[in-house]
Amino acid sequence: MTAGVRNPSPKIAPHRVASGRASATLRLTWLHAVSRQIPAVLGLQAALGALLFIALDHHWSIAGGRDTEMLIPLTIETGAAAVIAVSTYGPFGDPERATGRWLPWLRLGAVLAITATALGALAGGATGGLLPGGTLALLRYLVGGTGLGLLSAVVLGGAFGWVGPMAYLLITEVALSGDPTTPWVWAARPTHDLGAAACAALVFAVGTAAIAVLGARNTGRRSAA
């Protein structure tokens, strides 16, 4: 009698399971990147790096008071931070949360990756001439401005992530006309000011943690037709 005999279910090879998981992870990462317009973000970062190179190579400056040679590089760096913050906007809302526990890691990975590429693009652009403060000041301003942008995205929405960096640029312009002592105006402090570096790093850490856990406020929210 063979009526009670069951054929053993075929086993899937471990390497095929691992390959399937890797493929699914890559696909999920790519879909998240596309939803955040990251390919376009990378193009904008390259354009900003090229603009910085041209500005330094041609010695662009703004006539005016003290340290005005810093304003054009700072404006370009602010633009890079704003682009990173706005990229946190996602159009899919609740359906995106189907990624479950992976979503915070996808947000965090995306922010860290495009911040690194922005730094690379701007550092490349800085080879066009003498950058005020050098690479360390560039790093400090970019991460601090990005942190402010990410916090703006959490509070105001991804589409308004530019508000924090732009508001800080205005504060910096005012500070450059005086003699700021607070490390919170890190762009106006000396290059090797540890307090200014710590403040910028703290803002970036809080901003990245907030965007990873909470996401941009208006992610996926659309007005009713």
C-alpha positions in Angstrom: 0.0 0.0 0.0 1.3 3.4 -1.0 -1.7 5.5 -0.1 -0.2 6.9 3.1 3.2 7.6 1.6 4.1 11.2 0.9 6.8 12.4 -1.4 9.4 14.5 0.4 9.1 18.2 -0.7 12.1 19.3 -2.7 14.6 21.3 -0.8 15.8 24.6 -2.2 19.5 25.0 -2.3 20.9 27.4 0.3 22.8 29.4 -2.3 19.7 30.0 -4.2 17.9 31.2 -1.1 20.8 33.6 -0.4 20.8 34.8 -4.0 17.1 35.4 -3.9 17.4 37.5 -0.7 20.3 39.5 -2.2 18.3 40.2 -5.3 15.3 41.3 -3.3 17.4 43.6 -1.2 19.0 45.2 -4.2 15.6 45.7 -5.8 14.1 47.2 -2.7 17.1 49.6 -2.4 16.8 50.6 -6.0 13.1 51.3 -5.8 13.6 53.4 -2.7 16.4 55.3 -4.5 14.2 55.9 -7.5 11.3 57.1 -5.3 13.6 59.7 -3.8 14.8 60.9 -7.2 18.4 60.0 -6.1 19.7 59.7 -9.7 18.5 63.3 -10.3 20.0 64.3 -6.9 23.4 62.9 -8.0 23.2 65.0 -11.2 22.4 68.1 -9.2 25.3 67.5 -6.9 27.7 67.1 -9.8 26.4 70.4 -11.3 26.9 72.1 -7.9 30.5 70.8 -7.7 31.1 72.1 -11.2 29.7 75.5 -10.3 32.0 75.7 -7.2 34.9 74.9 -9.4 34.0 77.7 -11.9 33.4 80.1 -9.1 36.8 79.5 -7.5 38.6 79.3 -10.8 37.2 82.7 -11.9 37.5 84.2 -8.4 33.8 85.1 -8.2 33.0 87.3 -5.2 30.4 89.7 -3.9 31.3 93.3 -3.2 30.7 94.2 0.4 31.9 93.7 3.9 34.1 91.3 5.7 34.5 87.7 4.4 32.3 88.2 1.4 34.6 85.8 -0.6 33.0 83.1 1.5 29.4 83.8 0.5 29.4 82.2 -3.0 30.9 78.9 -1.8 28.6 78.9 1.2 25.6 79.5 -1.0 26.6 76.5 -3.3 27.2 74.3 -0.2 23.8 75.4 1.1 22.3 74.3 -2.2 23.9 70.9 -1.8 22.5 70.5 1.7 19.0 71.6 0.5 19.0 69.1 -2.3 19.8 66.3 0.2 17.0 67.4 2.5 14.4 67.7 -0.3 15.3 64.2 -1.5 13.7 62.8 1.6 10.3 63.4 0.1 8.5 60.2 -1.0 5.3 60.1 -2.9 3.9 56.7 -1.8 3.0 57.2 1.9 1.4 54.3 3.7 2.1 51.7 0.9 5.8 52.4 1.4 5.6 51.2 5.0 5.1 47.7 3.6 8.9 47.5 3.6 8.5 47.3 7.4 11.6 47.2 9.4 13.8 48.0 6.4 12.4 51.5 5.8 14.4 53.3 8.6 17.6 51.6 7.3 16.7 52.6 3.7 16.2 56.2 4.7 19.4 56.3 6.7 21.4 54.6 4.0 20.1 57.0 1.3 20.9 60.1 3.4 24.4 58.9 4.3 25.2 57.9 0.7 24.1 61.1 -1.0 25.8 63.2 1.7 29.0 61.4 1.0 28.6 62.0 -2.8 27.8 65.6 -2.2 31.0 66.0 -0.2 32.9 64.3 -3.0 31.4 66.6 -5.6 32.1 69.7 -3.7 35.6 68.6 -2.7 36.3 68.1 -6.4 34.9 71.5 -7.2 37.1 73.0 -4.5 40.2 72.1 -6.6 39.3 75.0 -8.8 40.9 77.5 -6.5 41.4 78.6 -2.9 38.3 77.6 -0.9 37.9 79.7 2.3 38.5 77.4 5.3 39.5 74.5 3.2 38.0 71.0 3.1 37.4 70.8 6.9 35.2 73.9 6.8 33.4 72.5 3.7 32.7 69.2 5.6 31.5 71.1 8.7 29.2 73.3 6.8 27.8 70.6 4.6 27.0 68.2 7.4 25.6 70.9 9.6 23.4 72.3 6.9 22.2 68.9 5.9 21.2 68.2 9.5 19.2 71.4 9.6 17.6 70.4 6.3 16.7 66.9 7.6 15.1 68.4 10.7 13.1 70.8 8.5 11.9 67.8 6.5 10.7 66.0 9.6 8.9 69.1 10.9 7.7 70.8 7.7 7.8 68.0 5.1 10.3 66.8 2.6 9.3 69.3 0.0 10.3 72.1 2.5 13.6 70.5 3.6 15.4 73.5 2.0 14.0 75.9 4.6 16.6 75.0 7.4 19.7 75.4 5.2 18.5 78.6 3.6 17.5 80.2 6.9 20.9 79.2 8.3 22.7 80.9 5.3 20.9 84.1 6.1 22.1 83.8 9.8 25.6 83.2 8.5 25.6 86.2 6.3 24.6 88.4 9.3 27.2 86.7 11.5 30.0 87.2 9.0 29.5 91.0 9.2 30.3 90.9 12.9 32.5 88.8 15.2 30.5 85.7 16.2 31.7 83.7 19.3 29.0 81.1 19.5 30.0 77.7 18.0 26.4 77.3 16.7 27.3 79.7 13.9 29.9 77.1 12.8 30.3 78.6 9.3 31.7 81.8 10.7 34.1 80.1 13.2 37.8 79.3 12.5 38.4 76.1 10.6 39.8 74.1 13.5 37.2 75.3 16.0 36.3 72.0 17.8 33.1 73.5 19.4 31.8 74.5 16.0 32.6 71.0 14.5 30.9 69.4 17.5 27.7 71.5 17.0 27.5 70.7 13.3 28.1 67.0 13.9 25.4 67.0 16.6 22.8 68.6 14.3 23.7 66.1 11.6 23.4 63.2 14.0 20.0 64.3 15.3 18.7 65.1 11.8 19.7 61.7 10.3 18.3 59.8 13.3 15.0 61.8 13.1 14.6 61.2 9.3 15.5 57.5 9.6 12.9 56.9 12.4 10.2 59.3 11.6 10.6 60.1 7.9 9.6 63.4 6.2 6.4 64.7 7.6 4.5 64.9 4.3 5.7 61.5 2.9 3.0 60.2 0.7 0.4 62.8 1.7 -1.6 64.2 -1.2 -4.4 66.6 -1.2 -7.8 65.2 -1.9 -9.0 65.6 -5.5 
